[in-house]
Amino acid sequence: MPEQPNQEQSFEAGLADLEAVVKELETEGLPLERAIQIFEKGVALSDRCRKQLEDAESRIEILTRKGSKIVPQIFEAD
C-alpha cells in the first residue's frame, strides 16, 4: 500500500517530500512496483501542494479586497 502524505503537513515540508520523491524516481535500478508507489505518492503530494497554493491565493485575494471589488495585487518578495 502506498504511503499517504500527511494532510496537516506544511507546504514547505510537502515540497521537500516531493523533491525526495523525484530523487528516488531518478534512482537507477528502481523496481517497477516501487517506482509506481513512489509516483503515486508524488502525485498526491503535488495535488496537496497545488491546493495549498490555491488556498493561499484565495486568502490573499480576500485580504486585498477594495470595497466589494477584488483588486489583484502583485506580490513581490523582499
N, CA, C and O of each residue as an XYZ file, in Angstrom:
312
protein
N       0.839     -1.187      0.000
C       0.000      0.000      0.000
C       0.883      1.250      0.000
O       1.782      1.358      0.834
N       0.647      2.201     -0.921
C       1.474      3.386     -0.974
C       1.270      4.269      0.256
O       0.189      4.320      0.843
N       2.352      4.963      0.624
C       2.266      5.877      1.747
C       1.415      7.068      1.351
O       1.500      7.553      0.222
N       0.588      7.541      2.288
C      -0.241      8.707      2.038
C       0.418      9.922      2.668
O       0.886      9.839      3.803
N       0.468     11.057      1.961
C       1.064     12.241      2.537
C       0.217     12.755      3.695
O      -1.005     12.605      3.693
N       0.863     13.354      4.672
C       0.193     13.907      5.836
C      -0.586     15.149      5.431
O      -0.004     16.100      4.910
N      -1.900     15.152      5.665
C      -2.747     16.272      5.270
C      -2.447     17.539      6.068
O      -2.772     18.634      5.609
N      -1.840     17.420      7.243
C      -1.534     18.570      8.081
C      -0.133     19.114      7.805
O       0.282     20.077      8.449
N       0.587     18.534      6.887
C       1.960     18.897      6.597
C       2.028     20.295      5.973
O       1.163     20.669      5.180
N       3.053     21.056      6.332
C       3.221     22.387      5.760
C       3.561     22.287      4.269
O       3.990     21.242      3.779
N       3.359     23.391      3.574
C       3.682     23.431      2.156
C       5.160     23.135      1.939
O       5.524     22.368      1.047
N       6.009     23.748      2.761
C       7.452     23.571      2.611
C       7.867     22.122      2.832
O       8.721     21.601      2.115
N       7.263     21.473      3.822
C       7.574     20.059      4.081
C       7.075     19.189      2.927
O       7.749     18.240      2.525
N       5.905     19.512      2.398
C       5.375     18.770      1.256
C       6.266     18.911      0.035
O       6.486     17.948     -0.699
N       6.777     20.116     -0.178
C       7.674     20.356     -1.305
C       8.982     19.585     -1.133
O       9.516     19.039     -2.098
N       9.496     19.541      0.095
C      10.719     18.772      0.364
C      10.471     17.286      0.114
O      11.323     16.602     -0.453
N       9.303     16.781      0.535
C       8.965     15.378      0.286
C       8.850     15.109     -1.214
O       9.274     14.060     -1.700
N       8.281     16.055     -1.931
C       8.141     15.903     -3.378
C       9.515     15.854     -4.051
O       9.719     15.080     -4.986
N      10.445     16.667     -3.585
C      11.807     16.623     -4.117
C      12.463     15.267     -3.827
O      13.199     14.744     -4.663
N      12.196     14.700     -2.648
C      12.732     13.380     -2.303
C      12.140     12.307     -3.210
O      12.832     11.368     -3.603
N      10.858     12.449     -3.540
C      10.199     11.506     -4.452
C      10.888     11.542     -5.811
O      11.199     10.498     -6.384
N      11.124     12.746     -6.321
C      11.780     12.882     -7.628
C      13.166     12.255     -7.590
O      13.559     11.543     -8.515
N      13.904     12.521     -6.518
C      15.248     11.964     -6.390
C      15.206     10.437     -6.386
O      16.035      9.790     -7.026
N      14.237      9.858     -5.662
C      14.137      8.396     -5.623
C      13.736      7.837     -6.980
O      14.234      6.789     -7.391
N      12.842      8.526     -7.680
C      12.434      8.055     -9.006
C      13.595      8.081     -9.998
O      13.612      7.315    -10.962
N      14.555      8.955     -9.761
C      15.722      9.038    -10.639
C      16.763      7.968    -10.320
O      17.761      7.846    -11.030
N      16.538      7.194     -9.258
C      17.467      6.148     -8.853
C      17.526      5.051     -9.920
O      16.500      4.552    -10.381
N      18.725      4.701    -10.287
C      18.923      3.650    -11.280
C      18.557      2.294    -10.680
O      18.897      2.014     -9.531
N      17.883      1.473    -11.431
C      17.547      0.119    -10.999
C      16.362      0.033    -10.065
O      16.159     -0.998     -9.424
N      15.572      1.094     -9.972
C      14.393      1.081     -9.104
C      13.372      0.086     -9.657
O      12.998      0.178    -10.827
N      12.912     -0.869     -8.831
C      11.923     -1.837     -9.310
C      10.628     -1.133     -9.745
O      10.237     -0.121     -9.163
N       9.989     -1.667    -10.747
C       8.789     -1.054    -11.316
C       7.714     -0.818    -10.261
O       7.146      0.272    -10.189
N       7.429     -1.829     -9.443
C       6.359     -1.682     -8.448
C       6.662     -0.557     -7.463
O       5.768      0.207     -7.098
N       7.918     -0.454     -7.031
C       8.307      0.629     -6.117
C       8.206      1.976     -6.830
O       7.767      2.956     -6.228
N       8.601      2.039     -8.096
C       8.509      3.276     -8.865
C       7.057      3.741     -8.963
O       6.778      4.935     -8.856
N       6.141      2.809     -9.165
C       4.718      3.161     -9.246
C       4.223      3.690     -7.904
O       3.492      4.680     -7.861
N       4.616      3.039     -6.809
C       4.216      3.506     -5.476
C       4.732      4.919     -5.212
O       3.997      5.781     -4.731
N       5.997      5.138     -5.531
C       6.602      6.450     -5.320
C       5.922      7.502     -6.204
O       5.679      8.626     -5.767
N       5.621      7.126     -7.445
C       4.949      8.047     -8.356
C       3.577      8.434     -7.809
O       3.204      9.606     -7.848
N       2.820      7.453     -7.298
C       1.510      7.735     -6.702
C       1.637      8.710     -5.536
O       0.834      9.633     -5.398
N       2.641      8.500     -4.707
C       2.877      9.407     -3.579
C       3.191     10.807     -4.099
O       2.703     11.798     -3.555
N       4.000     10.889     -5.146
C       4.349     12.179     -5.727
C       3.144     12.918     -6.278
O       3.028     14.132     -6.110
N       2.248     12.199     -6.932
C       1.040     12.818     -7.472
C       0.185     13.372     -6.324
O      -0.330     14.486     -6.418
N       0.035     12.598     -5.247
C      -0.747     13.052     -4.092
C      -0.101     14.282     -3.452
O      -0.796     15.232     -3.091
N       1.221     14.264     -3.313
C       1.920     15.416     -2.745
C       1.759     16.641     -3.635
O       1.512     17.742     -3.142
N       1.897     16.454     -4.935
C       1.752     17.548     -5.881
C       0.346     18.150     -5.815
O       0.188     19.371     -5.818
N      -0.661     17.297     -5.756
C      -2.046     17.775     -5.651
C      -2.259     18.584     -4.373
O      -2.896     19.637     -4.390
N      -1.715     18.075     -3.264
C      -1.893     18.764     -1.990
C      -1.167     20.104     -1.985
O      -1.712     21.096     -1.500
N       0.052     20.150     -2.518
C       0.800     21.411     -2.587
C       0.079     22.422     -3.485
O       0.006     23.606     -3.159
N      -0.448     21.950     -4.611
C      -1.196     22.834     -5.519
C      -2.414     23.408     -4.814
O      -2.715     24.593     -4.953
N      -3.117     22.565     -4.054
C      -4.300     23.018     -3.313
C      -3.912     24.057     -2.263
O      -4.614     25.052     -2.082
N      -2.798     23.826     -1.575
C      -2.344     24.792     -0.577
C      -2.018     26.136     -1.231
O      -2.320     27.186     -0.665
N      -1.406     26.111     -2.413
C      -1.110     27.354     -3.125
C      -2.384     28.065     -3.565
O      -2.479     29.289     -3.474
N      -3.363     27.301     -4.043
C      -4.639     27.893     -4.446
C      -5.349     28.515     -3.250
O      -5.927     29.597     -3.361
N      -5.307     27.831     -2.102
C      -5.920     28.363     -0.880
C      -5.237     29.663     -0.448
O      -5.901     30.622     -0.055
N      -3.920     29.681     -0.525
C      -3.171     30.884     -0.154
C      -3.527     32.043     -1.097
O      -3.697     33.181     -0.660
N      -3.635     31.739     -2.377
C      -4.003     32.771     -3.347
C      -5.387     33.333     -3.042
O      -5.594     34.543     -3.125
N      -6.336     32.469     -2.690
C      -7.688     32.916     -2.342
C      -7.671     33.811     -1.107
O      -8.354     34.835     -1.060
N      -6.892     33.419     -0.120
C      -6.795     34.218      1.104
C      -6.204     35.589      0.813
O      -6.658     36.593      1.363
N      -5.191     35.636     -0.051
C      -4.571     36.916     -0.401
C      -5.559     37.798     -1.153
O      -5.618     39.005     -0.916
N      -6.337     37.204     -2.058
C      -7.344     37.982     -2.790
C      -8.370     38.575     -1.835
O      -8.774     39.727     -1.993
N      -8.790     37.800     -0.852
C      -9.763     38.288      0.130
C      -9.156     39.446      0.921
O      -9.826     40.447      1.178
N      -7.902     39.308      1.300
C      -7.244     40.347      2.091
C      -6.992     41.624      1.299
O      -6.868     42.700      1.884
N      -6.915     41.518     -0.017
C      -6.639     42.698     -0.835
C      -7.899     43.274     -1.458
O      -7.819     44.090     -2.377
N      -9.067     42.858     -0.968
C     -10.337     43.384     -1.467
C     -10.430     44.883     -1.216
O     -10.060     45.367     -0.146
N     -10.915     45.593     -2.184
C     -11.162     47.029     -2.052
C     -12.658     47.231     -2.235
O     -13.159     47.144     -3.356
N     -13.379     47.500     -1.151
C     -14.831     47.605     -1.203
C     -15.422     46.257     -1.525
O     -15.106     45.272     -0.857
N     -16.271     46.186     -2.528
C     -16.868     44.908     -2.921
C     -16.150     44.317     -4.124
O     -16.573     43.294     -4.663
N     -15.070     44.954     -4.545
C     -14.345     44.506     -5.723
C     -12.965     43.988     -5.318
O     -12.273     44.616     -4.516
N     -12.570     42.847     -5.873
C     -11.245     42.302     -5.617
C     -10.275     42.946     -6.605
O     -10.488     42.926     -7.818
N      -9.217     43.509     -6.060
C      -8.188     44.112     -6.885
C      -6.931     43.276     -6.699
O      -6.280     43.360     -5.658
N      -6.585     42.470     -7.698
C      -5.379     41.646     -7.572
C      -4.154     42.511     -7.341
O      -3.969     43.534     -8.001
N      -3.323     42.094     -6.403
C      -2.101     42.813     -6.088
C      -0.918     41.938     -6.473
O      -0.959     40.723     -6.278
N       0.112     42.526     -7.005
C       1.324     41.781     -7.346
C       2.125     41.623     -6.074
O       2.423     42.598     -5.384
N       2.471     40.386     -5.771
C       3.272     40.072     -4.591
C       4.729     40.105     -4.983
O       5.147     39.411     -5.909
N       5.505     40.912     -4.278
C       6.936     40.995     -4.534
C       7.674     40.613     -3.276
O       7.503     41.244     -2.232
N       8.503     39.572     -3.368
C       9.293     39.144     -2.225
C      10.412     40.147     -1.992
O      10.926     40.751     -2.934
N      10.782     40.318     -0.735
C      11.870     41.248     -0.389
C      13.181     40.768     -0.895
O      14.200     41.428     -0.693
